Amino acid sequence: MKKRFSEEQIIGFLKQADAGMAVKDLCRKHGFSEASYYLWRSKFGGMDVSDAKRLKALESENARLKKLLAESMLENEITREVLRKKF
């Protein structure tokens, strides 16, 4: 899924709101909902761009490791099934 806004843009929006711009005006100006703003604030609030890039890298690594674990567990289960049928 393609995101409309990058993490850098989102952090910029949050900083504009922190600087005093009304959330309603910010949302209208950039074309996103207040719900999106509050979701982003809960995820990225207080972060710098470098923090967001690190978070993205960690989430990507976590997803890769979860996939490897699932594949390994599936392989182990298949091996157990084959051994059960042999004996």
Backbone as a ProteinNet text record, in pm:
[ID]
protein_1_A
[PRIMARY]
MKKRFSEEQIIGFLKQADAGMAVKDLCRKHGFSEASYYLWRSKFGGMDVSDAKRLKALESENARLKKLLAESMLENEITREVLRKKF
[TERTIARY]
83.6	0	88.4	61.7	138	82.2	169.2	126.3	127.6	34	27.6	136.5	172.1	268.7	384.9	505	623	632.1	715.6	735.8	788.4	874.9	930.9	820.2	727.1	616.6	527.7	499.2	412.7	474.1	603.8	670.8	666.9	678.5	665.1	527.3	423.5	286.9	273.1	326.9	317.6	390.6	504.2	580.4	504	432.3	350.5	240.4	179.4	75.2	136.2	254.4	321.8	356.4	383.8	419.7	297.8	178.5	59.9	-45.1	-19.7	-120.9	-236.4	-358.1	-476.1	-481.4	-515.5	-520.3	-617.6	-733.7	-833.8	-776.6	-707.3	-648.2	-537.1	-456.5	-347.2	-402.1	-506.2	-567.5	-626.3	-695.3	-758.1	-650.6	-545.2	-439.1	-368.5	-342.6	-264.1	-348.7	-477.7	-568.2	-567.2	-564.7	-579.5	-678.9	-727.5	-830.7	-770.1	-853.3	-808.5	-775.4	-849	-820	-678.6	-639.3	-503	-401.9	-430.1	-339	-316	-424	-410.1	-343.8	-367.9	-300	-150.5	-115	26.6	90.7	16.2	72.1	103	16.4	42.1	162.9	186.4	298	428.2	422.5	543.4	563.8	473.6	484.2	617.6	683.5	810.9	931.8	911.6	1022.9	1083	1210.1	1275.3	1271.4	1310.7	1309.6	1401.1	1517.3	1609.8	1547.8	1470.5	1401.4	1299.6	1226.9	1125	1190.1	1302.8	1372.7	1420.1	1470.2	1514.7	1396.3	1281.5	1161	1119.1	1120.9	1082.5	1176.4	1307.5	1405.1	1383.3	1355	1331.6	1203.5	1098.7	974	994.8	1073.8	1103.5	1181.8	1283	1363.6	1278	1188.6	1100.2	1009.7	955.1	868.7	947.4	1070.7	1154.9	1183.3	1214.7	1243.6	1119.2	1003.3	878.7	851.6	878.1	857.5	952.7	1079.2	1176	1134	1086.8	1041.8	923	827.5	709.5	749.7	840.5	886.9	958.1	1039.6	1111.6	1014.6	914.6	816.6	736.7	701.7	629.6	715.4	842.2	934.1	945.7	955.6	963.6	836.5	722.5	595.8	585.3	628	625.4	717.5	835.7	930	869.2	803.1	738.2	630.5	552.3	445.8	504.7	611.9	676.2	729.9	792.8	846.1	736.1	622.9	510	457.7	451.1	398.9	493.3	623.6	720.8	718	685.6	689	554.6
-118	0	124.8	216.2	339.6	442.1	496.6	600.3	735	819.2	953	1043.9	1027.6	1116.8	1036.2	1087.7	1022.2	1054.2	978.9	1005.1	1147.1	1191.6	1326.8	1432.1	1413.2	1507.6	1505.7	1386	1372.4	1444.1	1425.4	1491.7	1642.7	1687.1	1830.1	1882.1	1805.6	1845.2	1855.1	1754.9	1754.4	1874.3	1910.7	2026.3	2156.3	2163.2	2281.8	2296.9	2184.8	2188.9	2227.3	2174.8	2209.7	2358.4	2416.4	2558.4	2649.3	2590.8	2671.5	2672	2605.3	2599.9	2511.8	2556.9	2480.3	2349	2241.8	2109.3	2108.7	2170	2175.7	2242.5	2354.4	2427.8	2347.4	2283	2199.6	2086.2	2021.1	1909.9	1958	2068.8	2123	2163.8	2228.6	2278.7	2165.2	2053.9	1944.3	1826.1	1828.1	1726.7	1592.6	1594.1	1469.7	1492.9	1384.6	1394.7	1419	1468.9	1486.8	1351.9	1248.2	1113.8	1071.8	1100.7	1068.7	1146.4	1275	1357.8	1295.1	1257.7	1203.9	1065.7	987.8	859	881.5	974.6	1006.7	1062.2	1145.7	1205.2	1097.1	996.1	888.6	805	793.6	712.8	791.7	914.6	991.6	1112.3	1135.9	1254.5	1261.6	1375.5	1395.4	1340.7	1285.2	1227.6	1329	1307.9	1378.4	1287	1339.3	1260.8	1139.1	1156.4	1043.1	933.4	973.8	875.3	796.5	866.4	800.4	702.6	740.4	649.9	526.1	545	430.9	340.7	400.6	323.1	240.9	302	231.9	114.6	136.5	30	-84	-50.3	-152.7	-231.5	-162.4	-231.5	-325.8	-283.3	-367.7	-491.8	-472.8	-584.1	-680.1	-625.5	-708.2	-793.8	-735.3	-809.6	-922.1	-893	-993.7	-1109.8	-1077.6	-1182.1	-1264.8	-1201.4	-1275.8	-1372.9	-1329.1	-1415.9	-1535.7	-1510.1	-1619.7	-1719.2	-1668.7	-1755.9	-1840.6	-1777.9	-1852.4	-1961.4	-1929.6	-2029.7	-2144.5	-2111.7	-2214.7	-2303.8	-2243.8	-2321.6	-2412.8	-2363.4	-2444.5	-2562.4	-2535.6	-2641.7	-2748.9	-2705.3	-2800.1	-2884.3	-2822.8	-2895.3	-2998.1	-2961.8	-3055.1	-3173.4	-3145	-3252.3	-3346.6	-3290.7	-3374.4	-3462.6	-3407.9	-3484	-3601.1	-3575.4	-3679.5	-3788.9	-3750.6	-3850.9	-3932.6	-3871	-3943.1	-4048.6	-4015.4	-4109.6	-4224.5	-4201.9	-4308.3	-4412.1	-4368.8	-4463.1	-4498
0	0	0	-89.8	-100.9	-4	77.3	170	99.3	135.9	75.5	128	254.4	317.3	374.3	358.1	414.6	563.9	633.3	775.5	797.5	706.3	717.5	709.2	614.8	600.5	724.2	774.6	892.1	1011.3	1032.1	1144.5	1125.1	1000.5	972.2	1009.4	977.5	1014.2	1166.9	1235.9	1382.4	1441.7	1384.6	1432.9	1407.7	1295	1267.4	1372.5	1409.6	1512.5	1647.2	1677.7	1802.9	1807.2	1689.6	1681.3	1694.4	1697.5	1723.6	1614.4	1503.8	1397.8	1444.2	1421.5	1462.4	1384.2	1452.3	1390.1	1273	1290.8	1182.6	1057.6	1078.9	966.8	900.7	980.7	930.7	844.7	893.1	819.6	687.3	691.6	570.2	468.6	515.6	427.2	353	423.6	364.6	317.4	346.2	292.9	363.3	495.5	571.7	684.5	742.6	845.6	983.6	1072.9	1211.2	1274.2	1235.3	1287.6	1249.1	1123.8	1079.9	1162.4	1186	1264.9	1402.2	1471	1607.1	1606.7	1502.6	1488.6	1472.1	1383.9	1361.8	1488.3	1558.9	1681.1	1783.8	1791.7	1888.4	1846.8	1715.3	1667.9	1659.9	1609	1580.7	1671.8	1765.5	1849.8	1922.7	1914.8	1983.3	1909.4	1791.2	1715.3	1619.6	1589.4	1479.8	1358.9	1243.6	1120.5	1134.4	1198.3	1214.6	1301.3	1403.2	1487.9	1406.5	1320.1	1237.8	1140.2	1082.8	991.1	1065.7	1187	1268.3	1303.3	1339.4	1369.7	1248.5	1131.3	1008.7	981.8	1001.7	980.9	1080	1204.7	1306.8	1278.2	1233.3	1199.1	1081.8	986.1	869.5	912	995.1	1045.3	1127.2	1209.8	1291.4	1203.6	1097.3	1005.6	937.6	897.6	833.3	929.7	1054.4	1153.5	1186.1	1192.9	1216.7	1103	980.4	864.5	870.6	904.2	916.3	1024.3	1136.5	1245.3	1201.1	1133.8	1087.5	988.8	897.5	801	871.1	970.2	1045.1	1122.6	1185.1	1260.7	1167.5	1049.1	951.1	906.1	879.8	838.1	946.9	1072.8	1184.6	1194.4	1175.2	1183	1071	951.5	838.8	866.9	921.1	955.2	1058.3	1159.8	1262.1	1200.8	1109.2	1043.9	963	891.1	811.3	902.7	1011.9	1106.3	1171	1202.7	1262.5	1165.1	1036.2	937.8	912.2	929.3	906.3	1018.7	1139	1252.1	1295.5
[MASK]
+++++++++++++++++++++++++++++++++++++++++++++++++++++++++++++++++++++++++++++++++++++++

